[in-house]
Amino acid sequence: MNFIDLVKKSLGFEVDENASSNRSDLNGNTKRYTSSSGYSKHNPNFGANTRSRPKFDDVQTIIPEQSFYEIVLIRPKTIDDVNYVVDQVLEEKNPVILDLSFLENQSPANFKLAGDKIKQLRARYGSQALLLSHTEDKNLVILSPSRVKLVKK
């Protein structure tokens, strides 16, 4: 039975149920449509083990306590690059991984200034600094703001 037949039936009109299941296609050929019980003969899994869908009232949204952080890898070549790192840690509250090998090899004076700035970050603002790697090629230090905790294990 289609929608129009259901409306007619609900209004009290008599509906021929056999006529409603016969339909004609564009060429005028009539086709008989079977109900879903006919489909179940061909598909044994039809209607078996149906799962109930969750109600929208039961769905809970999980909101993290903190927003996600961007961890930036920077290879500073000048003291301005080091100042940018300080701004990232203090103002943007993003952890930064520093590769100080270029400053260490090319400009020892700027390397010393970078070390002093890292000490000031730790002393004044409670930032954390952790040496990740110290090799011939790399000198990696991670700096994080005070609200991001670094754990060394």
C-alpha positions in Angstrom: 0.0 0.0 0.0 1.4 3.4 -0.9 0.9 6.7 0.9 -2.1 7.8 -1.2 -3.9 4.5 -0.5 -3.2 4.9 3.3 -4.6 8.4 3.2 -7.7 7.2 1.4 -8.2 4.3 3.8 -7.8 6.7 6.8 -10.5 9.0 5.4 -12.9 6.1 5.1 -12.7 5.3 1.4 -12.6 1.7 0.3 -9.2 0.7 -1.1 -8.6 -2.4 -3.2 -5.4 -3.8 -1.8 -4.6 -5.9 -4.8 -4.9 -3.0 -7.1 -2.6 -0.9 -5.0 0.2 -3.5 -5.3 0.0 -3.4 -9.1 1.9 -0.5 -10.7 2.7 0.3 -14.3 6.1 1.5 -15.5 6.7 4.2 -18.2 5.9 1.8 -21.0 2.5 0.9 -19.6 3.5 -2.6 -18.5 2.1 -3.6 -15.1 4.3 -5.0 -12.5 3.3 -6.6 -9.2 5.3 -5.4 -6.2 5.6 -7.8 -3.3 5.8 -6.9 0.3 8.9 -7.1 2.4 8.0 -10.7 3.3 8.8 -11.7 -0.3 12.2 -10.1 0.2 12.8 -12.1 3.3 12.5 -15.3 1.4 15.5 -14.4 -0.7 17.5 -12.9 2.1 17.6 -14.9 5.3 19.3 -12.2 7.2 16.6 -9.6 6.6 15.2 -8.4 9.9 17.3 -10.7 12.0 19.4 -9.4 14.9 18.4 -5.8 14.4 20.2 -3.4 16.8 18.5 -0.5 18.4 19.9 2.9 17.5 21.1 5.1 20.3 18.8 7.9 21.4 20.2 11.4 21.0 19.5 12.1 24.6 21.9 9.3 25.6 24.8 10.7 23.6 27.3 12.7 25.7 29.8 15.2 24.3 33.3 15.0 25.6 35.0 18.4 25.9 38.7 18.4 26.8 39.8 20.5 29.7 42.5 22.1 27.7 42.8 23.0 24.1 45.3 21.2 21.9 48.8 22.5 21.7 51.0 23.1 18.7 54.5 21.9 19.3 56.9 23.8 17.1 60.4 22.8 16.1 62.6 25.9 15.5 66.2 26.2 14.6 67.1 29.7 15.6 69.8 31.4 13.6 69.6 34.9 15.2 68.6 36.3 18.6 65.3 37.5 17.0 64.5 33.8 16.4 65.1 33.2 20.1 62.8 36.1 21.0 60.1 34.5 18.8 60.5 31.3 20.8 60.0 33.2 24.0 56.8 34.8 22.6 55.5 31.4 21.6 56.0 30.0 25.1 54.8 33.0 27.1 52.0 34.5 24.9 50.8 31.6 22.8 51.3 29.0 25.5 52.8 26.6 23.0 55.6 24.2 23.8 58.6 24.6 21.5 61.5 22.3 20.6 64.7 24.2 19.9 67.6 23.0 18.0 70.4 25.2 19.3 73.2 23.5 17.3 73.5 26.3 14.7 73.9 29.0 17.4 76.3 26.8 19.3 78.6 26.4 16.3 78.2 29.7 14.4 77.6 32.3 17.1 78.8 31.4 20.7 77.7 34.9 21.9 74.1 34.4 20.7 74.2 30.8 22.1 75.0 32.3 25.5 72.2 34.8 25.2 69.8 32.1 24.3 70.9 30.1 27.4 70.3 33.2 29.5 66.8 33.7 28.1 66.0 30.1 28.8 67.1 30.6 32.4 65.0 33.7 32.7 61.9 31.8 31.4 62.4 29.2 34.0 63.1 31.6 36.9 60.5 34.3 36.2 57.6 32.5 34.5 57.9 29.0 35.7 58.5 27.6 32.3 60.1 24.2 32.0 63.1 23.3 29.9 64.3 19.7 29.2 67.3 18.6 27.2 66.2 16.1 24.7 69.4 15.4 22.8 73.0 16.7 22.8 75.1 15.3 20.0 77.5 16.7 17.4 74.7 17.4 15.0 71.9 18.4 17.3 71.3 20.2 20.6 67.6 19.8 21.2 65.8 21.4 24.1 62.0 21.5 24.7 60.6 24.6 26.4 57.0 24.5 27.7 54.8 27.1 29.5 54.0 26.6 33.2 50.6 25.0 32.5 52.2 22.2 30.4 53.9 19.7 32.6 57.0 17.9 31.3 57.7 14.6 32.9 61.2 13.0 32.6 61.2 9.2 33.1 
